[in-house]
Amino acid sequence: MSDRNLSPAVLLDRLEASLRAELQRRAIADPAMIGIHSGGAWIAEHLHRRLGLREALGSLNISFYRDDFSQIGMHPQVKPSKLPFRVDGRDIVLVDDVLYTGRTIRAALNEIFDYGRPAQVVLAVLVDRDGRQIPIQADCRGGKVALTPGQRIKLTGPEPLGLSVQTPDAMEGR
């Protein structure tokens, strides 16, 4: 897969260009942006600055909306979501670092709708990878990767952003 060796900066440039084009195509002039904690929030900070959005950046912590507590357990460091704007009727850009199974995005949408009914939601992800379990797709992406079973993508940050593909052997040695 060609994007595997690209830097987060290149992927972020591509994502910004894709998002600008999508916003123009949909005639969205003043979107509100929400990043999913934590990697999506880091990417959203960069995009928010680059796009010069006026509205304060929102962040979601979807911990209580996840459907996999039995597999991952509860995380004691749950931080609250912050949506410093009204959701009802707004055009929302939802940002995440990696789109994988679709479950994180499903949980984020559930939480957003608890705040109100947006006019529309544009999904922007830094990396779109294979392995979907729920029929969700990105509207905008920085890159796409196909990984072998057991591999995962790890984003580090917030400054500087780092991106790596981890294999099962490397993950055991952490």
C-alpha positions as a Markdown table, in Angstrom:
| # | Residue | x | y | z |
|---|---|---|---|---|
| 1 | Met | 0.0 | 0.0 | 0.0 |
| 2 | Ser | 1.6 | 3.3 | -1.1 |
| 3 | Asp | 0.3 | 5.5 | 1.8 |
| 4 | Arg | 2.1 | 3.4 | 4.4 |
| 5 | Asn | 5.3 | 5.4 | 4.0 |
| 6 | Leu | 3.8 | 8.8 | 4.0 |
| 7 | Ser | 4.2 | 11.3 | 6.7 |
| 8 | Pro | 1.3 | 12.6 | 8.8 |
| 9 | Ala | 2.0 | 16.1 | 7.3 |
| 10 | Val | 1.4 | 14.8 | 3.7 |
| 11 | Leu | -1.7 | 12.9 | 4.8 |
| 12 | Leu | -2.9 | 16.1 | 6.6 |
| 13 | Asp | -2.3 | 18.1 | 3.4 |
| 14 | Arg | -4.4 | 15.6 | 1.4 |
| 15 | Leu | -7.1 | 15.6 | 4.0 |
| 16 | Glu | -7.3 | 19.4 | 4.0 |
| 17 | Ala | -7.6 | 19.5 | 0.2 |
| 18 | Ser | -10.3 | 16.8 | 0.2 |
| 19 | Leu | -12.2 | 18.5 | 3.0 |
| 20 | Arg | -12.1 | 21.9 | 1.3 |
| 21 | Ala | -13.4 | 20.3 | -1.9 |
| 22 | Glu | -16.2 | 18.5 | -0.1 |
| 23 | Leu | -17.3 | 21.7 | 1.8 |
| 24 | Gln | -17.4 | 23.6 | -1.5 |
| 25 | Arg | -19.3 | 20.8 | -3.2 |
| 26 | Arg | -21.9 | 20.8 | -0.5 |
| 27 | Ala | -21.9 | 24.6 | -0.3 |
| 28 | Ile | -21.0 | 24.6 | 3.4 |
| 29 | Ala | -19.6 | 28.0 | 4.3 |
| 30 | Asp | -19.5 | 27.9 | 8.1 |
| 31 | Pro | -19.2 | 24.4 | 9.6 |
| 32 | Ala | -18.7 | 23.5 | 13.2 |
| 33 | Met | -15.8 | 21.0 | 13.7 |
| 34 | Ile | -15.7 | 18.2 | 16.2 |
| 35 | Gly | -12.6 | 16.0 | 16.9 |
| 36 | Ile | -12.9 | 12.5 | 18.5 |
| 37 | His | -10.7 | 12.1 | 21.5 |
| 38 | Ser | -7.7 | 11.8 | 21.3 |
| 39 | Gly | -6.2 | 11.3 | 17.8 |
| 40 | Gly | -9.2 | 12.8 | 16.0 |
| 41 | Ala | -9.0 | 15.9 | 18.3 |
| 42 | Trp | -5.3 | 16.3 | 17.4 |
| 43 | Ile | -6.1 | 16.1 | 13.6 |
| 44 | Ala | -9.1 | 18.5 | 14.1 |
| 45 | Glu | -6.9 | 21.1 | 15.8 |
| 46 | His | -4.7 | 21.2 | 12.7 |
| 47 | Leu | -7.6 | 21.3 | 10.3 |
| 48 | His | -9.5 | 23.9 | 12.3 |
| 49 | Arg | -6.5 | 26.2 | 12.1 |
| 50 | Arg | -5.8 | 25.5 | 8.4 |
| 51 | Leu | -9.4 | 26.2 | 7.5 |
| 52 | Gly | -9.6 | 29.3 | 9.6 |
| 53 | Leu | -13.0 | 28.3 | 11.2 |
| 54 | Arg | -14.6 | 30.9 | 13.4 |
| 55 | Glu | -16.6 | 28.6 | 15.7 |
| 56 | Ala | -14.7 | 27.1 | 18.6 |
| 57 | Leu | -13.5 | 23.5 | 18.1 |
| 58 | Gly | -15.5 | 20.8 | 19.7 |
| 59 | Ser | -14.3 | 17.5 | 21.1 |
| 60 | Leu | -16.0 | 14.2 | 21.8 |
| 61 | Asn | -15.0 | 11.6 | 24.3 |
| 62 | Ile | -17.1 | 8.6 | 23.2 |
| 63 | Ser | -16.1 | 6.3 | 26.1 |
| 64 | Phe | -19.7 | 5.9 | 27.4 |
| 65 | Tyr | -21.0 | 5.3 | 23.9 |
| 66 | Arg | -18.8 | 2.4 | 22.9 |
| 67 | Asp | -20.2 | -1.0 | 22.4 |
| 68 | Asp | -17.1 | -2.9 | 23.3 |
| 69 | Phe | -16.7 | -2.4 | 27.0 |
| 70 | Ser | -16.7 | -6.2 | 27.5 |
| 71 | Gln | -13.6 | -6.4 | 25.3 |
| 72 | Ile | -11.7 | -3.3 | 26.3 |
| 73 | Gly | -13.0 | -2.6 | 29.8 |
| 74 | Met | -13.8 | 0.8 | 31.3 |
| 75 | His | -11.2 | 3.5 | 31.2 |
| 76 | Pro | -11.0 | 5.4 | 34.5 |
| 77 | Gln | -9.7 | 8.6 | 32.8 |
| 78 | Val | -12.9 | 9.5 | 31.0 |
| 79 | Lys | -12.9 | 13.2 | 30.1 |
| 80 | Pro | -16.1 | 15.1 | 29.2 |
| 81 | Ser | -17.0 | 16.0 | 25.7 |
| 82 | Lys | -17.0 | 19.7 | 24.8 |
| 83 | Leu | -19.3 | 21.1 | 22.2 |
| 84 | Pro | -19.2 | 24.9 | 22.6 |
| 85 | Phe | -21.8 | 25.5 | 20.0 |
| 86 | Arg | -25.4 | 24.5 | 19.2 |
| 87 | Val | -25.7 | 21.3 | 17.2 |
| 88 | Asp | -29.3 | 21.6 | 16.0 |
| 89 | Gly | -29.4 | 22.6 | 12.3 |
| 90 | Arg | -25.6 | 23.0 | 12.0 |
| 91 | Asp | -23.3 | 21.6 | 9.4 |
| 92 | Ile | -20.8 | 19.5 | 11.3 |
| 93 | Val | -17.4 | 18.2 | 10.3 |
| 94 | Leu | -16.6 | 15.1 | 12.4 |
| 95 | Val | -12.8 | 14.3 | 12.5 |
| 96 | Asp | -11.1 | 11.1 | 13.5 |
| 97 | Asp | -7.5 | 9.8 | 13.0 |
| 98 | Val | -8.2 | 6.3 | 11.7 |
| 99 | Leu | -11.4 | 4.8 | 10.3 |
| 100 | Tyr | -11.3 | 1.1 | 10.9 |
| 101 | Thr | -14.4 | -0.9 | 12.0 |
| 102 | Gly | -16.8 | 2.0 | 12.0 |
| 103 | Arg | -17.8 | 1.5 | 15.6 |
| 104 | Thr | -16.0 | 4.7 | 16.9 |
| 105 | Ile | -17.9 | 6.8 | 14.3 |
| 106 | Arg | -21.2 | 5.1 | 15.2 |
| 107 | Ala | -20.6 | 6.0 | 18.9 |
| 108 | Ala | -19.6 | 9.6 | 18.0 |
| 109 | Leu | -22.8 | 10.0 | 15.9 |
| 110 | Asn | -24.9 | 8.7 | 18.8 |
| 111 | Glu | -23.4 | 11.3 | 21.1 |
| 112 | Ile | -23.7 | 14.1 | 18.6 |
| 113 | Phe | -27.4 | 13.4 | 18.2 |
| 114 | Asp | -27.8 | 13.5 | 22.0 |
| 115 | Tyr | -26.9 | 17.2 | 21.7 |
| 116 | Gly | -29.3 | 17.8 | 18.8 |
| 117 | Arg | -30.0 | 17.1 | 15.2 |
| 118 | Pro | -27.4 | 18.5 | 12.8 |
| 119 | Ala | -28.3 | 19.5 | 9.3 |
| 120 | Gln | -25.5 | 17.2 | 8.0 |
| 121 | Val | -22.3 | 15.6 | 9.1 |
| 122 | Val | -19.2 | 15.4 | 7.0 |
| 123 | Leu | -16.8 | 12.6 | 8.1 |
| 124 | Ala | -13.1 | 13.4 | 7.7 |
| 125 | Val | -10.4 | 10.9 | 8.6 |
| 126 | Leu | -6.6 | 11.0 | 8.3 |
| 127 | Val | -6.4 | 7.3 | 7.4 |
| 128 | Asp | -9.1 | 5.0 | 6.1 |
| 129 | Arg | -8.2 | 1.4 | 6.6 |
| 130 | Asp | -9.8 | -1.9 | 5.7 |
| 131 | Gly | -11.8 | -4.0 | 8.2 |
| 132 | Arg | -15.3 | -2.3 | 8.3 |
| 133 | Gln | -17.9 | -4.0 | 10.6 |
| 134 | Ile | -20.5 | -1.3 | 10.2 |
| 135 | Pro | -21.4 | 0.3 | 6.9 |
| 136 | Ile | -19.8 | 3.7 | 7.5 |
| 137 | Gln | -17.5 | 5.5 | 5.0 |
| 138 | Ala | -15.4 | 8.7 | 5.1 |
| 139 | Asp | -16.4 | 11.7 | 3.0 |
| 140 | Cys | -12.8 | 12.9 | 3.1 |
| 141 | Arg | -9.5 | 11.2 | 3.8 |
| 142 | Gly | -5.8 | 11.8 | 3.8 |
| 143 | Gly | -4.9 | 8.3 | 2.7 |
| 144 | Lys | -6.1 | 4.7 | 2.5 |
| 145 | Val | -4.3 | 1.6 | 3.7 |
| 146 | Ala | -4.9 | -2.2 | 3.5 |
| 147 | Leu | -3.3 | -4.0 | 6.4 |
| 148 | Thr | -2.8 | -7.7 | 7.2 |
| 149 | Pro | -4.7 | -9.2 | 10.1 |
| 150 | Gly | -3.3 | -8.1 | 13.4 |
| 151 | Gln | -1.7 | -5.0 | 12.2 |
| 152 | Arg | -2.8 | -1.6 | 13.4 |
| 153 | Ile | -2.1 | 2.1 | 12.8 |
| 154 | Lys | -0.8 | 4.1 | 15.7 |
| 155 | Leu | -1.0 | 7.9 | 15.7 |
| 156 | Thr | 1.2 | 9.7 | 18.3 |
| 157 | Gly | 1.1 | 13.3 | 19.2 |
| 158 | Pro | -0.2 | 15.9 | 19.5 |
| 159 | Glu | 3.0 | 17.7 | 18.5 |
| 160 | Pro | 4.6 | 16.5 | 16.4 |
| 161 | Leu | 2.2 | 14.0 | 14.9 |
| 162 | Gly | 3.6 | 10.6 | 14.2 |
| 163 | Leu | 2.1 | 7.7 | 12.4 |
| 164 | Ser | 3.3 | 4.0 | 12.3 |
| 165 | Val | 2.0 | 0.6 | 11.3 |
| 166 | Gln | 2.4 | -1.8 | 14.2 |
| 167 | Thr | 2.6 | -5.6 | 13.7 |
| 168 | Pro | 1.6 | -8.2 | 16.4 |
| 169 | Asp | 5.3 | -8.9 | 17.2 |
| 170 | Ala | 6.1 | -5.3 | 17.7 |
| 171 | Met | 3.0 | -4.7 | 19.8 |
| 172 | Glu | 4.0 | -7.6 | 22.2 |
| 173 | Gly | 7.3 | -5.9 | 22.9 |
| 174 | Arg | 5.8 | -2.6 | 24.0 |
